[in-house]
Amino acid sequence: MADRFPSPFDIETPPGAEGWQELYTYSLPFSEDRREYEDSMFWFQDGVHWPEALTPWDATFLEYALASLSQYNTRHYLIPPALGVDYRVLNGYTYLSPVGVADPAEVEARVPHFLERAGFYFQNWDTLYEQWMTKIRGLIGEMETLRFEPLPAMEDLAVVTEGRGVGSGFEIQRSYHKLLDLALQLWQYHFEFLNLGYAAYLDFFGFCKQVFPSIPDLAIAKMVAGVEVDLFKPDEELKKLARLAVESGVGDAFGATPPTTVIEALRASDAGRAWLAEWEASAQPWFNFSAGSGFYHTDEIWLEHLEIPFGFVRDYIAKLRSGVDISRPIEAIRAERDRIVAEYGELLATDEDRAAFEQKLGLARVVFPYVENHNFYVEHWSHSVLWRKMRQLGGVFVKEGFFGDENDVFYLKRDEVPEALWDMYSAWAVGVQPRGPKYWGRELERRKRILTALRSWSPPPALGEPPEVVTEPFTIMLWGITGESVKQWLGASGTDGGLKGFAASPGVAEGEARVIFSADQIGEVREGEILVAPLTAPSWAPIFGKIRATVTDVGGMMAHAAIVCREYGLPAVTGTAFGTKTIKTGQRIRVDGNAGTVTLLD
Amino acid sequence: MTFVVWLHEYDPAQRPLLGGKNASLAELLSAGLPVPPGFAVTVGAYHTLRDHADLRREVGRLLAEMDLGDAAGLEQLSATIRGRLEQVPMHDGVARAVRSAYEALCERCQLEAVPVAVRSSATSEDLPDASFAGEHDTYLWVRGAADVLRQVTRCWSSLFTARAIAYRREMGHDHDVVSMSVGVQKMVHPRASGVAFTLNPSDGDRSQVAVESAWGFGEGVVSGEVTPDSFLVDKVLGTIARRTVSDKAFEYRLTDGDTVGRVAVEEARRTAPSLTDDEVCAVARLARRAEKHYGCAQDVEWAVDRDLPAGDNVILLQARPETVWSRREPTPVAVPGTDFMSSIVRTLLSPLHARPTQERPP
């Protein structure tokens, strides 16, 4: 077994991807300038959020997210042992490295500040969280007001008669800058509560592990989990709509494709029109829901790809018609949660521990709604709006002949977009041809070739020398990176007939594997198969009614996907690192969600 | 004088008549746990033998000649005394009561000559732990009233094994200080059997049940002759957290001669799990029920009856308090007087204890 992962400086550029570094901000790739530091660190590939190679603009959210996360640890709350999480891009893939506070005296010095600052948030959590909800909705409202429209041949007369003094070329540039500001603000908000939420959860988690040394992580998660969570709302809304379709007799319309045909059929009757009105009411905001992690412009959003939600509605209708109860048994889930808490409480040996158990569980439950819900508001709803607005901007460039497709805008770095806008504006202002169409035509072709080469490359799960133990609490909770999982990566040959990972959802199942790499392939999944994927997104929930079990390459216990897997009660093993590489579609496998193992039976 | 008490008619006031093991089975049965039907031959019945005047004199005389240093002589003495005890004809009233109880049991089970297990249950009013002198006898797969009567007598005589005699002498106890009740219970015909602890024996975790299991009758597991399959079941979630399937070279099973014997396990079954996952969980639930009934950690014996339908086939044979971890004084993990913020800081500073290595199957 090797004792370290390759150095980032030993990784070769895949053939055809030469020059990939130019696709990202200069500070993102590993470089000779910081070689000594970078070579001394342990880096893991973040497949939870970024399982695929990033196009230049999509790296924006990587940078905004990691800098914001770090800023709260390091500068706002002074988490005593932890600074931020450093980030790099290598061959298009994201690598992260948690940075600790090395000097024990400095750790000590950070404690009083942490007590004061984090203490304030914990004590005023409900008020501040209510405020957060107002802030985030306000922010999304501002995003919605952004407009990207083609520059007019002649400014509107009102610009003159109202004495506005600025023109459309200025407005479009300002809108883009505003979009970036709002996006960064969004990511600042994202981490306002999250790190503290994890800290409180970790405290309860650590206590449970001490009083019950063998307690499954899953049991702890179940005690804290909310029953009615916003992240489950989109699926709930689909079920509601499927029920309405059956009750009002418009269910047959969903047999047709494409969605435009379905809508046409629905428009033909009163009942159908009533259904469409209900659909519209649910769609905003709940179908601003990404079929992926929300971090890629290619992630399909329900609102924009009606074939996805309509397909789910069709499946639900079929279930309802065959007498299957599709409703989420809220009361049963609540009763089960109460039972688990009561039984563990009873098993505690002393009154002191019972008191501590209740106090810590109480705090964990106060903070947990944020941990569960923020994902919908940020990665799904807000990102959906931002991707939509960026595509509008891309459309403007298409109109001006810069690009062939609105999505080409994502092949520009975020700070190249103002340059292109300037070129477009300036030529419009002067009344001549911009350089952009030729320039970007060439450059985009080159970049697309590079990305194609990067996409066919498989990133190693980690780089550099692994630490004996991983201590950074958020790395453990969110990414599921532990000393042990790292050792498994080092030892895994990927061919010895088995895989190990996290026991993320209990149960044992055997069946044929269906390996899929992205949401586009969801349609390939057939009844009774075992889903094997790099990761699953919350929006895949409706297919959990078809499959027997789930195996993913990445993810810890609190990754967004893990929360949803448990909710649907299927055996799941997450974070196997090599699942999609080792398992072939059609191969029979056995998934043990209690032990965290996958056995290849053929 | 009451010579026989049905387990299902047990009244706690009768405890001194039954001995600890029989009383416990009766209590579990009345609490609704699946304990095989049967009856106890009471301490009073044993006393008809103990108080037999001639016998008493003779045993007394034999014991007076005992030489603790002479192991062979002690064995000889034990054999002589046990032989004498077994020759004395059983008290008429006792014999009648046992015979008619056995016949009633046959009728109850709708089987002719129902096979039963005859087990000794030593008791003492003066000594807290009457099983001090080691194992007393158990006779499996006994059929017919005559055999039942004979094995009851042999159980009685097992109070005079060499070890028991020597122990009482060393402790300075009078030989009359112990009594014996004998349990007669319908015999389970087990596909698999074993033991279960309502905690994790390696770390004392009360949220788990440890199950050990092997093919056939439980004697191999209890005596330690067979390396059993072992399972850890999470009590609250009801899931199997760890499983280790062992090579089980032989089993105790019913042989052609209608007796229980040690037999080699055929190749295919040796390394196959002796319980299905559902059965493992059913055993754990059963152990948990016994624990809830007594309010403390239990050590139970169980069997999966091959003649009963799945779902109803896990039978409780024995339950007693777990002693190793339960004797430790519980010390709280929570540090008294700390507020949640200092607790969070402590957790952040030493997340190591927060995440011990996950348990994995080997």
Interface residues (C-beta under 8 A of the other chain):
Chain A: I79 P80 P81 A82 V107 V111 F114 L115 A118 G119 F122 A199 A200 L202 D203 F205 G206 F207 K209 Q210 V211 F212 P213 S214 I215 P216 D217 L218 A219 K222 R339 I340 E343 Y344 L347 A349 T350 D351 E352 D353 A355 A356 F357 Q359 K360 L363 V469 T471 E472 P473 I476 T482 E484 K500 F502 A503 P506 G507 V508 N594 A595 G596 T597
Chain B: N200 D203 G204 D205 R206 S207 Q208 L232 D234 K235 V236 L237 T239 I240 A241 R242 R243 D277 P330 T331 P332 V333 A334 P336 F340 M341 S342 S343 I344 V345 T347 L348 L349 P351 L352 H353 A354 R355 P356 T357 Q358 E359 R360 P361
